[in-house]
Amino acid sequence: MAGHTYTTSEKARRTRLLAKGAKGAYGDITAIERELDRLERTAADRYEREQRALARQVDQAKDELAAAKAAERAADRGERQAAKQARKDAEDRLRRAERAYR
């Protein structure tokens, strides 16, 4: 899955370059194309890094949920409510991580 994550300044720079390239469509625009390619590569690299980081967060949240479920099953009567709340919190963290990953 290929995507891009542009910073605000990169979006503005890209827009200016595209407008400049459109104006000079009949001239030599190789410098503009090179700059646009550089911006595309940078944004694609940033996107890939963020996706990998989000995938790690999802995996970590799944591990935390599994641990919370095991703790809830093993809890005695006095600790069961706190263990149940910890499981619910772990489920919420997993949901948020999965939503961010999409």
C-alpha positions as CSV (number, residue, x, y, z in Angstrom):
1,M,0.0,0.0,0.0
2,A,1.7,3.2,-1.2
3,G,0.8,6.4,0.4
4,H,2.3,9.8,1.3
5,T,2.4,11.9,4.4
6,Y,3.2,15.5,3.6
7,T,4.1,18.2,6.1
8,T,2.4,21.5,5.8
9,S,5.4,23.2,4.2
10,E,5.8,20.3,1.8
11,K,2.2,20.6,0.7
12,A,2.7,24.3,0.0
13,R,6.0,23.7,-1.8
14,R,4.4,21.0,-3.9
15,T,1.4,23.2,-4.8
16,R,3.8,26.0,-5.9
17,L,5.9,23.7,-7.9
18,L,2.8,22.2,-9.7
19,A,1.6,25.7,-10.5
20,K,5.0,26.7,-11.7
21,G,5.2,23.6,-13.9
22,A,1.8,24.2,-15.3
23,K,2.8,27.7,-16.3
24,G,6.0,26.5,-18.0
25,A,4.4,23.4,-19.6
26,Y,6.0,24.3,-22.9
27,G,9.5,24.9,-21.5
28,D,12.1,22.9,-19.7
29,I,10.6,21.7,-16.4
30,T,13.1,19.0,-15.4
31,A,14.2,20.9,-12.3
32,I,10.6,21.2,-11.1
33,E,10.1,17.5,-11.8
34,R,13.2,16.6,-9.8
35,E,12.1,18.7,-6.9
36,L,8.6,17.1,-7.0
37,D,10.1,13.6,-7.1
38,R,12.3,14.4,-4.1
39,L,9.2,15.6,-2.2
40,E,7.3,12.4,-3.2
41,R,10.2,10.2,-2.0
42,T,10.4,12.0,1.3
43,A,6.7,11.9,1.9
44,A,6.5,8.2,0.9
45,D,9.4,7.3,3.2
46,R,7.7,9.2,6.1
47,Y,4.4,7.3,5.4
48,E,6.1,3.9,5.4
49,R,7.9,4.7,8.7
50,E,4.6,5.9,10.3
51,Q,2.8,2.8,9.1
52,R,5.5,0.5,10.6
53,A,5.3,2.4,13.9
54,L,1.6,2.1,14.0
55,A,1.8,-1.7,13.2
56,R,4.2,-2.0,16.2
57,Q,1.7,-0.2,18.4
58,V,-1.1,-2.5,17.3
59,D,1.1,-5.6,18.1
60,Q,2.0,-4.1,21.5
61,A,-1.7,-3.4,22.2
62,K,-2.6,-6.9,21.3
63,D,0.0,-8.3,23.7
64,E,-1.2,-6.0,26.5
65,L,-4.8,-7.1,25.9
66,A,-3.8,-10.8,26.1
67,A,-1.9,-10.1,29.3
68,A,-4.9,-8.3,30.7
69,K,-7.3,-11.1,29.8
70,A,-5.0,-13.6,31.5
71,A,-4.8,-11.5,34.6
72,E,-8.6,-11.2,34.7
73,R,-9.0,-14.9,34.5
74,A,-6.4,-15.5,37.2
75,A,-7.7,-12.7,39.5
76,D,-9.4,-13.7,42.8
77,R,-12.7,-12.2,43.9
78,G,-11.2,-9.0,45.4
79,E,-9.1,-8.2,42.4
80,R,-11.5,-9.1,39.7
81,Q,-13.1,-5.7,39.2
82,A,-9.7,-4.0,38.8
83,A,-8.6,-6.7,36.4
84,K,-11.8,-6.3,34.4
85,Q,-11.2,-2.5,34.2
86,A,-7.6,-3.1,33.1
87,R,-8.9,-5.5,30.3
88,K,-11.4,-2.9,29.1
89,D,-8.7,-0.2,29.1
90,A,-6.5,-2.6,27.1
91,E,-9.4,-3.2,24.6
92,D,-9.8,0.6,24.2
93,R,-6.1,1.0,23.5
94,L,-6.2,-1.7,20.9
95,R,-9.2,-0.1,19.2
96,R,-7.5,3.3,19.1
97,A,-4.3,1.7,17.7
98,E,-6.2,-0.2,15.0
99,R,-8.2,2.9,14.0
100,A,-5.0,4.9,13.7
101,Y,-3.4,2.1,11.6
102,R,-6.2,2.2,9.0
